[in-house]
Amino acid sequence: MPVDENLNTRVRDALAAHAGISEKRMMGGQCFFLNGNMLCGARRHKDGVGRFMFRVGKANESMALKDPMAKEVIHGTRKLGGFVHVEEGDCDDPALRRWVELCLEHAAALAAKD
């Protein structure tokens, strides 16, 4: 099953201190939002590997991809600009908090959505 509650719990813990957070199942897993803007997601892929997806924004994408653990997000056949993914084994809790903070910075600069 793509939705992985262990991965989701880790993201929830990293976001616990922030207001305006919501969740929605989409893109084959669970996605997390700040004031309606996507922050990140988590899912277990068919190959059994859990991955976090982070919306860092197009302006931060090249910097984020300098991290050797971060990879471009390909959804179907399309590259999603402004997103990176990191496998769960390469993302301990301090790293997850750093990625989430980058996502929060990006989303905080966007207009709130209903």
Helices and strands as residue ranges (DSSP letters): H 5-15, E 21-26, E 29-34, E 37-44, E 50-55, H 58-64, E 71-75, E 78-87, G 88-90, H 93-108
